[in-house]
Amino acid sequence: MALIKSISGIRGTIGGTPGDNLTPLDIVKFTAAYGSWILSKEELPRKIVIGRDGRISGAMVQQLIVNTLIGMGIDVVDTGLSTTPTVEMAVVWENAGGGIIITASHNPKEWNALKLLNNIGEFISGEDGAIILETAAKEDFKFANVDKLGEYTVNDTTLQRHIDTIVDYPLVDVKAIKEKGYKVVVDVINSTGALVLPGLLKALGVAEVILLNGEVTGKFAHNPEPLPENLTELANAVRHHRADMGIAVDPDVDRLCFVCEDGSMFGEEYTLVAVADYVLSKRPGNTVSNMSSTKALKEITISRGGEYFPSAVGEVNVVKKMKEKNAVIGGEGNGGIIVPDLHYGRDALIGIGLFLSALAAHKNGIKSFRAKYPDYFISKNKIELTNGIDLKAIFEHIKKKYKNQPINTEDGLKIEFDSDWVHLRSSNTEPIIRIYAESNFETTANNIALRLMQDIRESI
């Protein structure tokens, strides 16, 4: 199966052989390496916050992590079933040295992962990640003696504190949302969104919430990635209940997308575009998204008097660029919203609060709201990788073939064709090559992607 070590954490399939999958031995080894990194920084508190999504293996992984850290002399604050953005914020609230989020995000149920945070609740840098991986490879860690074991405590207040923080955020207009009396259908994919989204929506003034897949079993009712082909149940429910909209999140609640009142997709790419437009209308400034995201954000930013900057894919890369360019809003085209004065992490909760505030200021419904923005199309595709494939050689082959086109090599290959583009890159979270293409026309976007997929297969 797979064990992937990247800026998105240590991610793999549960079971199988150590070193090739995310087995108990691998979980202990990488946790101990991370704990050693924390202990090497004398200025940091010897305290780590942890939390997990609702997937089946979560409790098993959580117990291994907790006891490994305690064995190293590190105190553990366990937030239990939680969300990625909640744990990120809890690291700061607890004045901890770091955090571990136990989630494989949008990956299917057989996957799990350790997302590693620094002391300000952000993903660790690539440089620090390399140190941790080297420590794990050498198994260069020591455990505490019996008199210096860490302590274990539980904090079950963080989800409510997160909700309260969203409601109190200055740009979230609870009064306007409440006046609309929205009826909303929410798909929480049998994970921890079920524990937080109903309370959030009620606190925001939503009149009625209909919950789909609301039991936290980890047995995902469908592929958990919030893409159109996985949201047919939600779209049908929106139409059936005559709801104002549908909302979908991934298992750890850092990605967000919406369904219009007629069951059509608002478009996950346009979650960030709509939220950014609203924020920029209140706070003019710069924006950042990864280079696989729609060009609509750039156009909206320029129209609002700001500058747009692309980054490499991955939350840590987006955050780094946002800090460099002093961006007031940023994120990723997969529905990840980052609001820097709240915290530097993708957060579906603040995304919902800001989106509903923007929608409430619009005269008509969500379908009409979507019509405010350009109709660009992104064709999202992938090719599975097998052992022995030389990605560098593949990309060099394609780079030579399209040498007369503008090419960006910061993150894989991004090739521009007049007003269209295609981006090829290896995934941080799965053993695949992603091929994204955007155009004003859906057929053109699909054809560009298919052409490049054929180029990749010929090169292989």
C-alpha positions as CSV (number, residue, x, y, z in Angstrom):
1,M,0.0,0.0,0.0
2,A,1.7,3.3,1.0
3,L,3.6,5.3,3.5
4,I,4.1,8.9,2.5
5,K,6.4,11.4,4.3
6,S,5.8,15.0,3.2
7,I,5.0,18.5,4.3
8,S,1.5,17.2,4.9
9,G,2.7,14.8,7.6
10,I,3.3,11.1,8.0
11,R,0.5,9.4,6.1
12,G,-0.2,5.8,5.2
13,T,-2.5,2.9,5.1
14,I,-3.2,1.0,8.4
15,G,-1.7,-2.5,8.7
16,G,0.8,-4.4,6.7
17,T,4.6,-4.2,6.9
18,P,6.5,-1.7,8.9
19,G,8.2,0.9,6.7
20,D,5.8,0.3,3.9
21,N,2.5,1.2,5.7
22,L,1.4,3.1,8.8
23,T,1.9,0.3,11.3
24,P,2.0,0.6,15.1
25,L,5.8,0.5,14.9
26,D,5.9,3.4,12.4
27,I,3.5,5.4,14.6
28,V,5.7,5.0,17.6
29,K,8.9,5.7,15.7
30,F,7.7,8.9,14.0
31,T,6.0,10.1,17.3
32,A,9.2,9.6,19.2
33,A,11.2,11.5,16.5
34,Y,8.8,14.4,16.7
35,G,8.9,14.3,20.5
36,S,12.7,14.4,20.3
37,W,12.5,17.4,18.1
38,I,10.3,19.2,20.7
39,L,12.7,18.2,23.5
40,S,15.7,19.5,21.6
41,K,14.2,23.0,21.7
42,E,14.7,24.0,25.3
43,E,12.6,27.2,24.9
44,L,9.5,25.2,24.1
45,P,7.1,23.8,26.8
46,R,7.3,20.0,27.1
47,K,3.6,19.8,26.3
48,I,1.8,18.6,23.1
49,V,-1.8,18.9,22.1
50,I,-3.4,16.1,20.2
51,G,-6.8,15.5,18.6
52,R,-8.3,13.2,16.0
53,D,-10.9,12.9,13.3
54,G,-13.6,10.1,13.4
55,R,-11.9,7.5,11.3
56,I,-11.9,3.8,12.4
57,S,-8.2,3.6,13.3
58,G,-8.2,6.9,15.2
59,A,-8.4,5.6,18.8
60,M,-5.7,3.0,18.2
61,V,-3.3,5.6,16.7
62,Q,-4.2,8.1,19.4
63,Q,-3.3,5.7,22.2
64,L,0.1,4.8,20.6
65,I,0.9,8.5,20.3
66,V,-0.2,9.4,23.8
67,N,1.8,6.7,25.5
68,T,4.9,7.3,23.3
69,L,5.0,11.0,24.3
70,I,4.3,10.3,28.0
71,G,7.2,7.8,27.8
72,M,9.5,10.6,26.6
73,G,8.6,12.8,29.5
74,I,6.2,15.0,27.5
75,D,2.8,16.1,28.9
76,V,-0.1,15.4,26.6
77,V,-3.3,17.5,26.3
78,D,-5.9,15.4,24.5
79,T,-8.8,17.2,22.8
80,G,-10.3,13.9,21.7
81,L,-12.5,13.9,18.6
82,S,-11.8,17.2,17.1
83,T,-11.0,19.1,13.8
84,T,-7.7,20.1,12.3
85,P,-8.2,23.8,12.8
86,T,-9.4,23.3,16.3
87,V,-6.3,21.5,17.3
88,E,-4.2,24.2,15.6
89,M,-5.8,26.8,17.7
90,A,-5.7,24.7,20.9
91,V,-1.9,24.6,20.7
92,V,-1.8,28.3,21.2
93,W,-4.6,28.3,23.8
94,E,-2.7,25.6,25.8
95,N,0.7,27.3,25.4
96,A,2.0,24.0,24.1
97,G,5.3,23.2,22.4
98,G,3.5,21.6,19.5
99,G,0.6,19.5,18.3
100,I,-0.3,16.3,16.5
101,I,-3.5,15.9,14.5
102,I,-4.5,12.3,13.8
103,T,-6.2,12.5,10.5
104,A,-5.7,11.5,6.9
105,S,-8.0,14.4,5.8
106,H,-9.8,13.5,2.6
107,N,-8.2,10.1,2.2
108,P,-10.4,7.0,2.4
109,K,-11.0,5.1,5.7
110,E,-8.0,2.7,5.4
111,W,-5.6,5.7,5.7
112,N,-4.5,7.7,8.7
113,A,-1.8,10.2,9.4
114,L,0.1,12.3,11.9
115,K,0.0,16.0,11.0
116,L,2.7,17.7,13.0
117,L,2.4,21.3,14.3
118,N,4.9,23.8,15.8
119,N,4.3,25.9,18.9
120,I,2.1,28.5,17.1
121,G,-0.2,25.8,15.8
122,E,1.1,25.8,12.2
123,F,2.5,22.9,10.2
124,I,6.2,22.4,10.8
125,S,8.5,23.6,8.1
126,G,10.1,21.4,5.5
127,E,13.5,21.9,7.2
128,D,12.2,20.8,10.6
129,G,10.3,17.9,8.9
130,A,13.6,16.7,7.4
131,I,15.2,16.7,10.9
132,I,12.4,14.6,12.3
133,L,12.5,12.1,9.4
134,E,16.3,11.8,9.9
135,T,15.8,11.2,13.6
136,A,13.2,8.5,12.8
137,A,15.4,6.8,10.3
138,K,18.3,6.6,12.8
139,E,15.9,5.8,15.7
140,D,17.9,8.4,17.6
141,F,15.6,9.1,20.5
142,K,15.6,8.4,24.3
143,F,12.8,7.8,26.7
144,A,12.4,9.2,30.2
145,N,12.9,7.3,33.4
146,V,10.0,6.4,35.7
147,D,10.2,9.6,37.8
148,K,10.0,11.9,34.7
149,L,7.2,10.5,32.7
150,G,4.8,13.0,31.1
151,E,1.3,13.7,32.4
152,Y,-2.0,13.1,30.5
153,T,-5.0,15.5,30.6
154,V,-8.2,15.9,28.6
155,N,-9.6,19.2,27.4
156,D,-13.1,18.7,26.0
157,T,-13.9,22.5,25.7
158,T,-11.9,23.3,22.5
159,L,-14.7,22.7,20.0
160,Q,-17.1,25.1,21.8
161,R,-14.3,27.6,22.2
162,H,-13.7,27.4,18.4
163,I,-17.4,28.0,17.7
164,D,-17.4,31.0,20.1
165,T,-14.3,32.4,18.3
166,I,-16.0,32.2,14.9
167,V,-19.2,33.9,16.2
168,D,-17.2,36.7,17.7
169,Y,-15.0,37.3,14.6
170,P,-15.6,40.9,13.4
171,L,-16.5,40.1,9.8
172,V,-19.0,37.4,10.7
173,D,-22.5,39.0,10.6
174,V,-24.7,36.8,12.8
175,K,-27.6,39.3,12.7
176,A,-27.7,39.3,8.9
177,I,-27.5,35.5,8.7
178,K,-30.3,35.0,11.3
179,E,-32.6,37.4,9.4
180,K,-32.3,35.2,6.4
181,G,-33.7,32.1,8.2
182,Y,-31.6,29.7,6.2
183,K,-32.4,26.0,5.9
184,V,-29.2,24.1,5.4
185,V,-28.3,20.4,4.6
186,V,-24.9,19.4,5.9
187,D,-22.9,16.3,4.9
188,V,-20.3,15.5,7.7
189,I,-19.1,12.2,6.3
190,N,-19.5,10.2,9.6
191,S,-16.7,12.2,11.1
192,T,-16.1,15.0,13.6
193,G,-17.9,17.6,11.6
194,A,-21.0,16.1,13.2
195,L,-19.8,17.3,16.6
196,V,-19.2,20.9,15.7
197,L,-21.1,22.0,12.6
198,P,-24.7,21.8,14.0
199,G,-23.6,23.9,17.0
200,L,-21.8,26.4,14.8
201,L,-24.7,26.8,12.4
202,K,-27.1,27.3,15.3
203,A,-24.8,29.9,16.9
204,L,-24.6,31.7,13.5
205,G,-28.4,32.0,13.4
206,V,-29.3,29.3,10.8
207,A,-32.9,28.4,11.3
208,E,-32.8,24.7,10.4
209,V,-30.0,22.1,10.0
210,I,-30.5,18.7,8.3
211,L,-27.5,16.4,9.0
212,L,-26.4,13.7,6.6
213,N,-24.0,10.9,7.7
214,G,-24.0,12.4,11.2
215,E,-22.8,9.4,13.2
216,V,-19.1,9.5,14.1
217,T,-18.3,6.0,13.0
218,G,-15.4,6.6,10.6
219,K,-17.3,4.3,8.1
220,F,-17.5,6.9,5.4
221,A,-20.8,6.8,3.5
222,H,-18.9,7.7,0.3
223,N,-15.4,8.8,-0.8
224,P,-14.7,11.5,1.7
225,E,-13.1,14.0,-0.7
226,P,-15.7,16.7,-1.2
227,L,-15.8,16.6,-5.0
228,P,-19.0,16.8,-7.1
229,E,-19.0,13.1,-7.9
230,N,-19.1,12.3,-4.2
231,L,-21.8,14.7,-3.3
232,T,-24.8,13.3,-5.1
233,E,-26.6,12.4,-1.8
234,L,-26.1,15.9,-0.6
235,A,-27.4,17.5,-3.8
236,N,-30.5,15.2,-3.8
237,A,-31.2,16.1,-0.2
238,V,-31.0,19.8,-0.8
239,R,-33.6,19.5,-3.6
240,H,-35.8,17.1,-1.5
241,H,-35.8,19.3,1.6
242,R,-36.1,22.5,-0.5
243,A,-33.2,23.8,1.4
244,D,-31.4,27.1,0.8
245,M,-28.0,25.3,0.3
246,G,-25.9,22.3,1.1
247,I,-22.6,22.3,2.9
248,A,-19.9,19.5,2.7
249,V,-16.7,19.2,4.7
250,D,-14.0,16.5,4.7
251,P,-13.3,14.3,7.8
252,D,-11.1,16.7,9.6
253,V,-13.1,19.8,8.7
254,D,-10.5,21.9,7.0
255,R,-12.0,21.8,3.5
256,L,-15.4,23.3,2.6
257,C,-17.7,23.4,-0.4
258,F,-21.3,24.4,-1.1
259,V,-24.3,23.1,-3.1
260,C,-26.8,25.5,-4.6
261,E,-30.6,25.4,-3.9
262,D,-31.2,23.5,-7.2
263,G,-28.6,20.8,-6.3
264,S,-25.9,22.2,-8.6
265,M,-22.3,22.7,-7.3
266,F,-21.2,26.1,-6.2
267,G,-17.7,24.8,-7.0
268,E,-15.1,24.1,-4.3
269,E,-12.7,26.5,-6.2
270,Y,-15.2,29.3,-5.6
271,T,-15.4,28.8,-1.9
272,L,-12.2,30.7,-1.5
273,V,-13.1,33.2,-4.3
274,A,-16.4,34.2,-2.6
275,V,-15.0,34.4,0.9
276,A,-12.0,36.4,-0.4
277,D,-14.2,38.8,-2.3
278,Y,-16.2,39.5,0.9
279,V,-13.1,39.9,3.1
280,L,-11.4,42.2,0.5
281,S,-14.6,44.4,0.4
282,K,-14.1,45.0,4.1
283,R,-10.3,44.9,4.3
284,P,-8.5,45.6,1.0
285,G,-5.1,43.8,0.7
286,N,-3.2,41.0,-0.9
287,T,-4.2,37.3,-1.5
288,V,-2.5,34.0,-1.9
289,S,-3.6,30.6,-3.2
290,N,-1.6,27.6,-4.5
291,M,-0.9,27.5,-8.2
292,S,-3.4,24.7,-8.8
293,S,-6.2,27.1,-7.9
294,T,-8.5,29.1,-10.1
295,K,-7.3,32.3,-11.7
296,A,-10.6,33.9,-10.6
297,L,-9.0,34.8,-7.2
298,K,-6.3,36.8,-9.0
299,E,-9.0,38.7,-11.0
300,I,-11.1,39.4,-7.9
301,T,-8.0,40.6,-5.9
302,I,-6.9,43.0,-8.7
303,S,-10.5,44.4,-9.0
304,R,-10.4,45.1,-5.3
305,G,-7.1,46.9,-5.6
306,G,-4.8,44.2,-4.1
307,E,-2.1,42.0,-5.4
308,Y,-2.3,38.2,-5.9
309,F,0.6,35.8,-5.3
310,P,0.7,32.1,-6.2
311,S,2.4,29.5,-3.9
312,A,3.4,25.9,-4.2
313,V,0.7,23.4,-3.1
314,G,0.5,22.6,0.6
315,E,-0.8,24.5,3.5
316,V,2.7,25.3,4.9
317,N,3.7,26.8,1.5
318,V,0.5,28.9,1.3
319,V,1.1,30.2,4.8
320,K,4.7,31.0,4.2
321,K,3.7,33.1,1.1
322,M,0.9,34.8,2.9
323,K,3.3,36.0,5.6
324,E,5.8,37.1,3.0
325,K,3.2,39.1,1.1
326,N,1.1,40.2,4.1
327,A,-2.0,38.7,2.7
328,V,-5.3,39.4,4.3
329,I,-6.9,36.2,3.0
330,G,-5.6,33.1,1.4
331,G,-6.0,29.4,1.0
332,E,-6.3,26.6,-1.6
333,G,-8.7,25.9,-4.4
334,N,-9.8,22.7,-2.7
335,G,-12.1,24.7,-0.4
336,G,-9.4,25.5,2.2
337,I,-9.8,29.0,3.7
338,I,-7.0,30.7,5.7
339,V,-7.8,33.8,7.7
340,P,-4.5,35.1,9.2
341,D,-5.8,37.2,12.0
342,L,-7.8,34.2,13.3
343,H,-5.0,31.6,12.7
344,Y,-2.8,30.5,9.9
345,G,-4.6,27.3,9.1
346,R,-7.3,26.1,6.7
347,D,-10.5,26.3,8.6
348,A,-14.0,25.3,7.4
349,L,-15.7,26.9,10.4
350,I,-14.5,30.4,9.7
351,G,-15.1,29.7,6.0
352,I,-18.8,28.9,6.8
353,G,-19.1,32.0,9.0
354,L,-17.7,34.3,6.3
355,F,-19.5,32.7,3.4
356,L,-22.9,32.9,5.0
357,S,-22.2,36.6,5.9
358,A,-21.4,37.3,2.3
359,L,-24.4,35.4,1.1
360,A,-26.7,37.2,3.6
361,A,-25.6,40.5,2.1
362,H,-26.7,39.3,-1.3
363,K,-30.3,40.0,-2.3
364,N,-31.1,36.6,-3.8
365,G,-30.1,32.9,-3.2
366,I,-26.8,31.0,-3.5
367,K,-27.3,30.2,-7.2
368,S,-27.6,33.9,-8.0
369,F,-24.6,34.6,-5.7
370,R,-22.5,32.1,-7.7
371,A,-23.4,34.0,-10.9
372,K,-21.5,37.0,-9.6
373,Y,-18.2,35.2,-10.4
374,P,-16.5,34.0,-13.6
375,D,-17.3,30.6,-15.0
376,Y,-13.9,29.1,-15.4
377,F,-13.6,25.3,-15.4
378,I,-10.9,23.2,-13.8
379,S,-10.5,19.6,-14.9
380,K,-9.0,17.6,-12.0
381,N,-7.4,14.3,-12.8
382,K,-4.8,11.9,-11.4
383,I,-2.6,9.0,-12.5
384,E,-1.6,6.4,-10.0
385,L,2.2,5.9,-9.4
386,T,3.8,2.5,-9.1
387,N,7.3,1.8,-7.6
388,G,10.2,2.6,-9.9
389,I,8.6,5.4,-11.9
390,D,11.1,8.3,-12.4
391,L,9.0,11.4,-11.9
392,K,12.0,13.7,-12.6
393,A,12.5,12.1,-16.0
394,I,8.8,12.3,-16.8
395,F,8.7,16.0,-16.0
396,E,11.9,16.7,-17.9
397,H,10.4,15.0,-21.0
398,I,7.3,17.1,-20.8
399,K,9.2,20.3,-20.1
400,K,11.2,19.8,-23.3
401,K,8.1,19.0,-25.3
402,Y,6.5,22.3,-24.2
403,K,9.6,24.4,-24.1
404,N,8.0,27.2,-26.2
405,Q,5.3,27.7,-23.6
406,P,5.7,29.7,-20.3
407,I,6.6,27.1,-17.6
408,N,6.8,27.4,-13.8
409,T,8.9,24.7,-12.1
410,E,8.4,25.8,-8.4
411,D,6.0,22.9,-7.8
412,G,6.1,20.2,-10.5
413,L,5.3,21.8,-13.8
414,K,2.8,24.5,-14.5
415,I,2.4,25.2,-18.3
416,E,0.5,28.2,-19.6
417,F,-1.4,28.2,-23.0
418,D,-2.6,31.8,-23.6
419,S,-5.4,32.2,-21.0
420,D,-5.4,28.5,-20.1
421,W,-3.0,26.5,-17.9
422,V,-2.2,23.0,-16.7
423,H,-0.4,22.0,-13.5
424,L,1.3,18.6,-13.1
425,R,2.7,17.6,-9.7
426,S,3.2,14.6,-7.4
427,S,0.7,14.6,-4.5
428,N,1.8,15.2,-0.9
429,T,-1.0,12.9,0.3
430,E,-1.3,10.0,-2.2
431,P,0.9,8.0,-4.5
432,I,-0.4,9.8,-7.6
433,I,0.4,12.5,-10.1
434,R,-2.2,15.2,-10.1
435,I,-3.1,16.9,-13.4
436,Y,-5.2,20.1,-13.1
437,A,-6.1,22.2,-16.1
438,E,-8.2,25.4,-16.3
439,S,-9.9,27.1,-19.2
440,N,-12.9,29.3,-19.9
441,F,-14.5,26.3,-21.5
442,E,-15.0,22.9,-19.9
443,T,-14.2,20.9,-23.0
444,T,-10.9,22.8,-23.5
445,A,-9.9,22.2,-19.9
446,N,-10.7,18.5,-20.2
447,N,-8.8,18.2,-23.5
448,I,-5.7,19.9,-22.1
449,A,-5.7,17.6,-19.2
450,L,-6.2,14.5,-21.4
451,R,-3.4,15.6,-23.7
452,L,-0.9,15.9,-20.8
453,M,-2.1,12.6,-19.2
454,Q,-1.2,11.0,-22.6
455,D,2.2,12.7,-22.5
456,I,2.8,11.3,-19.0
457,R,1.8,7.8,-20.1
458,E,4.0,7.9,-23.2
459,S,6.9,9.1,-21.0
460,I,6.3,6.2,-18.5
